[in-house]
Amino acid sequence: MKPLRRPTNRAKTTRTARIPLAVDGKEFAGRLAVVTGGSDGLGRDLVGALVKLGADVFFCGRTRQKGVAVARALGRRAHFVPADLSDNAAARAFVQEAAAFKGRIDYLVNNAAIDPRIEFEQATVEDFDRLVAINLRPYFVVTQAALPALRRGAGRAIVNVATTNYLLGLSPFTLYNASKAGGIGFTRSLARELGPSGIRVNCISPGWIMTEKQLQEHASVQDRAELVEAQALKFLLTEEHVTPLTLFLLSGCAGGITGQNVVVDGGKFMQ
Ligand SMILES: NC(=O)c1ccc[n+]([C@@H]2O[C@H](COP(=O)([O-])OP(=O)(O)OC[C@H]3O[C@@H](n4cnc5c(N)ncnc54)[C@H](OP(=O)(O)O)[C@@H]3O)[C@@H](O)[C@H]2O)c1
C-alpha cells in the first residue's frame, strides 16, 4: 500500500547547487553562451570576458569581416556567425548552429541593436519597422529558438539589453526607445513564464556608455562633460562597467533574481 502523503500548504522550495559567494567566473568554463551582436561595443567586451572565463561563445553580426576579426583575436572558443537578426530565418539558423555545438545553450544575451537618431517628424514607417525588426523582434525570435536548448543547459539564464534612454525620455530617440522599452515588458512576463522551469530572465539598462563608436560618432566633448555633470559618479562609463553586471546576472550568484531591470549609468537615472 502506498504511504499516505501529508497535505502541506508550504510552497515548494527548490534546492539548487550551492550558491557561490562571488562571481569568480569558474562556473562559465566549459559552458556555451549565445550573444547577439557580439562583434562590437558592449557585446564584443562581453564575448571577450566569457571566452577568457573558458566559455564557448557564439555571437552574430551583419558584417562578416568585423565578426571574423573579433573571433580570430579571441581564439578558438569565439565562434562568429554572420547573421542579420531582422531576417527571422537567419536568426533561427544562428541559434541552431550554436545549440548544435554542445547540444545545449547555457546562457543567452540579447544585445544586438541599432540606435539611429531620427527626429520624430522626419521618421517613416520604414524606419519604425526597421527598428522593431532589429531591436525588438529578435528578443522573441532568438529566445524562442534558443529555448529548447536552454532547457537542456546548466546556466539557465537570459539577459536582455535595454537602455536608460527610454527611462529618461531622451530625444531624438522616440522610435529607438519604443523598440527598446519593449524589452522590459518582454523580460518581466517571460521571467514569470519560464520561472517554473528554473530559467531566469533579466534585463540591464545601460546609460550612455563610451564605446569606441559612441566616442567617435556621437559623444562630443561637451556631451561628455554634461553627462558627467548629470551622473552621481563623476567619470565616464565604458564597457568594463557593464560586462561584470551581465556576468553577475548570468551567474549562479544571481540565482534568486529574475524579471528585473538593472540600471548601470553612474547614477544619472535613479528609480
Ligand atoms: N553604447 C551605449 O551607450 C548604450 C547605451 C544604452 C544601451 N545600449 C544597448 O547596448 C547594446 C549594445 O550597444 P552598443 O553600443 O555596444 O552597439 P554597437 O557598438 O553598435 O554594436 C552593436 C552590435 O550589434 C550588431 N548588430 C546590429 N544590428 C544587427 C542585426 N540586424 N543583426 C545582427 N547583429 C546586429 C553589430 O554588428 P553589425 O553592425 O556587423 O551588424 C554589433 O556587433 C544595444 O542593445 C544598445 O541598445 C548601448
The ligand as a Gaussian input file, in Angstrom:
#p B3LYP/6-31G(d) Opt

LIG

0 1
 N       26.592000      52.174000     -26.038000
 C       25.675000      52.766000     -25.297000
 O       25.842000      53.902000     -24.863000
 C       24.405000      52.053000     -24.966000
 C       23.543000      52.648000     -24.029000
 C       22.374000      52.022000     -23.693000
 C       22.042000      50.814000     -24.264000
 N       22.872000      50.253000     -25.178000
 C       22.464000      48.978000     -25.740000
 O       23.537000      48.074000     -25.647000
 C       23.515000      47.180000     -26.758000
 C       24.848000      47.226000     -27.469000
 O       25.081000      48.550000     -27.890000
 P       26.492000      49.011000     -28.455000
 O       26.597000      50.455000     -28.197000
 O       27.533000      48.101000     -27.990000
 O       26.229000      48.828000     -30.029000
 P       27.273000      48.725000     -31.239000
 O       28.634000      49.112000     -30.807000
 O       26.652000      49.448000     -32.373000
 O       27.269000      47.154000     -31.555000
 C       26.083000      46.562000     -31.977000
 C       26.344000      45.116000     -32.334000
 O       25.121000      44.562000     -32.837000
 C       25.330000      44.072000     -34.173000
 N       24.095000      44.256000     -34.936000
 C       23.463000      45.410000     -35.225000
 N       22.383000      45.162000     -35.973000
 C       22.323000      43.822000     -36.157000
 C       21.451000      42.961000     -36.881000
 N       20.413000      43.426000     -37.578000
 N       21.690000      41.642000     -36.857000
 C       22.761000      41.150000     -36.171000
 N       23.620000      41.910000     -35.493000
 C       23.411000      43.240000     -35.489000
 C       26.522000      44.881000     -34.689000
 O       27.230000      44.234000     -35.735000
 P       26.952000      44.639000     -37.287000
 O       26.948000      46.116000     -37.340000
 O       28.046000      43.980000     -38.032000
 O       25.625000      44.049000     -37.603000
 C       27.376000      44.955000     -33.437000
 O       28.073000      43.739000     -33.244000
 C       22.334000      47.597000     -27.605000
 O       21.218000      46.834000     -27.246000
 C       22.116000      49.042000     -27.225000
 O       20.784000      49.462000     -27.434000
 C       24.053000      50.848000     -25.547000

